[in-house]
Amino acid sequence: MDVRLGYGLTDVGVIPLDWAVFPLIALSTKITDGEHQTPTRSPSGYYLLSARNVQDGHIDLLDVDHVCSDEYQRIRLRCDPQAGDVLISCSGTVGRVAVVPEGLECVMVRSAAMVKADPVKLCGSYLQYFLQSSVGQRQIAASLNQGAQANLFLGHIQGLLIALPPTKGEQEAIAEVLSDADALIESLEHLISKKCHLKQGAMQELLTAKKRLPGFGGEWETKHLGELILRFTGGGTPSRLNPDYWGGDIPWVTVKDLGTFDPHHSQETITEAGLGCSASHLVPAGTLITSTRMAVGRAVIYEVDVAINQDLKALVPLPEMSSQYLRLWFALNAPSLEELGSGSTVMGISLADLKEVVLNLPRIPEQEAIVAVLSDLDADIAALETKLAKARLIKQGMMQELLTGRTRLV
C-alpha cells in the first residue's frame, strides 16, 4: 500500500502521523449495556429504549416502551444515558449508532449499549460518525458472535479501535461538518415526505372528483374494471432446470420487482427460448401490470418490453381509459383491493373478482389532465430524491476523507 508523506499505516488504515489509535475503553468513562432483567413496563412515563429505537444518527421514539419512576431509577443504577452519550444497537440490526439528545430522559434494555466518552479525550458526536464509517462498521461486523442471532457484546465494544486527531477541537470540527451534512439530508427527507403527502392528498381529491380541475365538469361514469379493459394477459415461469432459458435480454418481472420498481430493469431476465417455452408473454412498454397474488393492488408501467410471471396480469385498456390514469387509480385504491384478496396462505384476487371492481371515471381529457398534474408532483419528488441520493453520497465521501485525516479542517 502506498502511504503518502506525513501518513502512516495503522490497525485502522492509513492516518496522519499526528493522529493516534486507541481502544474505545481507553477513551470512555463508562461502557455498559441496558437492563438484563425484564423491566416492568408502563403505559406512560420515562422512555425505555431498545435496539430498535437506536437508528443511525437519531433516537426513534415512534415505537417506544415506557417505565414508571421507580423502574426508571432502578435501571439507571446500571445505565444512565445523558445528553452526549453514544448508544449502539447490539442485536437485530447491529451497529446502528446515535448520540443521546438534550432533554431525553431514558433508560435501556440489554439489546442496546451506552458509551460515555471521556470529556477530555473524546467528542461523542465524533465517536458516532467514526463508528458509522466504513472503518467502524467493519470492526463491528468482525466482532459479532457467530451464534444463531448476531450480537455485539460489551467486550467487543470496549475493544473497538478509534482513530483520533491530536486535539478534541479537531474532532469537534469534523463532527460539526458532518452534522451539517446530516442536516441537509434531513431537510431533503422532510421535503420529500411533505411532497409525498401533498401528492397523496391530490390523488384523493382528483381521483374521486372531490376537486375538479379548471375547465372540467359533468358527471363521472361508474363502471366495472372488466368493462374498461380490452385484454387481460397472464404470465408464467420458464423451467428453472434449463439454464438456456435464463440470463437473456428479456426482463422477467415478478411481484418482487413491484417492491423495487425500476421502469427499465427487473431482477431476473430470460431468453427468447425461455419466453417461447413458457406461459409467459411479452408485454409491450407502456402497459399497466398489476399483481393478483401477494402484493394485490400494486400496479406499475414499464418503459421497456417485459415478460411477466403467473402472479401478475397485464391490462390493455379500451380507448376510454388511460393506462397512466389507471395506474394512479390502483395506487390510491391498493389498500381496498388488498382487502379483496383471499387465500389460506398467500393472499390473491381472482381475475373474475378483479373484473368486477367498480370505479368512477371521467372522460379521457380529464383523465389526461389529472395524470399531468400528478406527474408534475412525481417529477418534483424524483428530483428531490436525486438530490437526496447525491447528498448521501457526498456525506459518505466526506466521512471517508475527514475520519481518516485525508482532509484536515484545522
Phi, psi and omega in degrees: 000129177284129179241120184285162183303134179091002182233158179221157180271127180233183179293343179251010179113194182276125179223163178300152182295335179272002171272167178219160180243131181228147167292146185302328181298333180280350182250006189234152173265342179198134172228119182212159170261183184276190184300132180274327177283158178286114182291153172276112184276155181233157177298332180208176180130222180274150181288136173246104186273151171228182182303326183295337181276346179269102176257166181293109174092355179201160175263124181267118182252016180287327180230086188224147177270169180227158172226157179282177185299318182296315178296321180300312181293324179295312184292330181294344175295333178265311183225123185233072183301135177228165181307131180096344176290155182253129178253144182229133175282131187248355176213171185070239173276096189280143171097007172285144189226138178209151175265137178293124181281166176299138173085358181271113178262112189209162166227181187222161166264176192287352179284356176232152179237160183233137175240122172263109181291141172295117187297341179278328190255330194219135173269126183301320180294323176298316179300317178305309183293323179297317180291334176280343183289169180299324179296313180294316182293327176295319178296317180298314180299321180288340184273345188296144173292161185257027179283187181298325177238124182295135177223148175252120184260167185300321179299323176297314183294318181299328184270358179299135183266129184243126176271127185237137169291168189291339180232152176293330178300323178290323174303312183295323178295318177298313181297323181294317179297316180291328176295321176298320177296320177297322180296321177296315179298316180297321180293322178292319177299318179296317180294320177297316178300317179297316179295322179295320177295321177298317179295318180298318177295320179295320177299315181300321181282313187284327182274357177240007179066015174294331176226131180253143176286152180304136177094359181239141178207191180087165182279148173274155178270145174256122183219159171277147181303323180299335178284346186253353185251126177288320185208133170256126181242129178266188182218191181194179182237122174298157181300128177288346183280346182251106182295341179291347181271350190238153177083022180271206184261359184262117175300132180243113192261135174233180179301328179302325182290337179290333178277339179235048193300129171228119187295354183241349187219159173231167182289332179230157177228156177233169180263171174301321179296319178296321178295318183287337184253029178217176178275004179288160178228152175275120183260122182296149175307143179091359180269137177286134178237131180229157180268136174247005180216134185070257186286065186298131176101344176289142182216141180220164174229120180274151178263006175226160175293137180222159168259156182231158177265185190287348180273358185240159173227139173261132184245118177257111187279162170289166182302339182278001181232128175275130178299321180293322176296318180296323177300316178295322179297317177298317181300320180288324188256010181306317180299318180288327177292322180296326178294336178284343182298148180220161179143144185286323182242320181239123180294139179200165177232135180286157178298323179298317178292323179297320180294335182273356179299135184260137174218149175266138193223126172279176177285164186308314181302321179287323174304312183293325178293319178296316178300319181297316180297313183288330176293324176298319177294320177300319180296320177298316180295318180298320179296319178293322179294325175296316177299320181295315179299319179295318180298321178294319178295318179298318179298319179299319177295321178297318179299316181298321180286312189282323185276357174246000179078009178295324173244129182252143181257340180227000000 
